[in-house]
Amino acid sequence: QLIVVRKDQSFAVATVQVTVDNQRPTATILQPQPRATFRANDESIVIQPRVEDNFRIDRVEFIVDGANVHTATVPPYAYRWKITGAGDHTIFVKVYDGAGNSAESERVTVTVIR
């Protein structure tokens, strides 16, 4: 309950429903698989996470080699990352819920060969 002070200094009591969300969302990478190998001529890699929350997902950030390459705000939360060069690349996602709680998926390293 809230006690409200009006402009004329009188008081009123109001009841307000409040939902507290302090539970973090969860995120896992479904695709690509850890240690997967791609060829540079594949052109892109699909990043497919599974994200869950007890209320709602606000956004999912797709991180490749430390840089945010895409942010998704509506499902399906997937992204086709354009391959930027040969070598090892580390991929993960960071998910935020509507209350601002966040979580990161595991890091997945893939290799791109020429």
C-alpha positions in Angstrom: 0.0 0.0 0.0 1.0 3.6 -0.6 0.1 6.6 1.3 -0.6 9.5 -1.1 -0.3 13.2 0.1 -2.5 15.4 -2.0 -1.8 19.0 -2.9 -4.3 20.1 -0.2 -2.2 18.1 2.3 -4.9 15.4 2.8 -3.9 11.8 2.7 -5.2 8.8 0.7 -4.2 5.2 0.7 -3.7 3.4 -2.6 -3.0 -0.3 -3.3 -0.6 -1.0 -6.2 0.3 -4.4 -7.5 4.1 -4.6 -7.8 6.1 -7.5 -9.4 9.7 -7.9 -8.4 11.9 -9.7 -10.8 15.3 -10.4 -9.5 15.8 -13.7 -11.3 18.3 -13.7 -14.1 17.4 -15.0 -17.6 19.3 -18.0 -19.0 21.1 -18.4 -22.3 22.8 -21.3 -24.1 24.2 -21.5 -27.6 22.4 -24.2 -29.7 24.4 -23.4 -33.0 27.2 -23.3 -33.9 28.6 -26.3 -32.0 31.8 -25.8 -30.1 35.0 -26.4 -32.1 33.0 -26.5 -35.4 34.9 -25.8 -38.6 33.7 -23.6 -41.4 35.2 -22.6 -44.7 35.6 -18.9 -45.6 33.5 -19.4 -48.7 30.5 -20.5 -46.4 30.1 -16.7 -46.1 28.2 -16.8 -42.8 27.5 -18.7 -39.6 24.1 -18.9 -38.0 24.2 -18.2 -34.3 21.1 -19.7 -32.6 20.8 -19.3 -28.9 18.1 -20.6 -26.5 17.1 -17.8 -24.1 14.6 -18.0 -21.3 13.2 -15.8 -18.6 10.5 -16.0 -15.9 8.7 -12.9 -17.3 10.0 -11.5 -20.6 13.1 -11.1 -22.7 14.1 -7.5 -23.5 17.0 -8.1 -25.9 19.7 -10.5 -26.9 23.2 -9.3 -27.9 25.3 -11.4 -30.2 29.0 -11.1 -29.4 31.7 -12.3 -31.8 35.4 -11.8 -30.9 34.4 -9.3 -28.2 32.3 -7.1 -30.4 28.5 -6.8 -30.3 27.6 -7.6 -33.9 23.8 -7.7 -33.6 21.0 -7.0 -31.1 17.7 -8.8 -31.4 14.6 -7.5 -29.6 12.0 -9.9 -31.0 12.0 -13.7 -31.4 13.3 -15.7 -33.1 16.5 -14.7 -31.5 19.0 -15.8 -34.2 21.6 -14.1 -36.3 23.5 -14.9 -39.4 27.0 -13.6 -38.8 29.0 -12.7 -41.9 32.4 -14.4 -41.7 35.1 -11.8 -41.4 38.2 -13.9 -42.0 40.0 -17.2 -41.3 41.1 -18.3 -37.9 39.4 -18.9 -34.5 36.4 -16.9 -33.5 34.7 -16.8 -30.1 30.9 -16.4 -30.0 28.5 -15.9 -27.1 25.2 -14.1 -26.4 24.2 -11.8 -23.6 20.5 -11.7 -22.7 18.6 -9.0 -20.8 15.2 -9.4 -19.3 12.6 -6.6 -18.8 13.8 -5.8 -15.3 17.4 -5.3 -16.5 18.8 -8.6 -15.2 21.3 -10.2 -17.6 23.2 -13.4 -18.2 25.8 -14.6 -20.7 25.9 -17.9 -22.5 28.9 -20.1 -22.6 31.7 -19.1 -25.1 31.8 -21.2 -28.3 35.0 -21.1 -30.4 34.7 -22.0 -34.1 37.4 -22.2 -36.7 37.2 -20.7 -40.2 39.6 -22.1 -42.7 40.4 -20.8 -46.2 
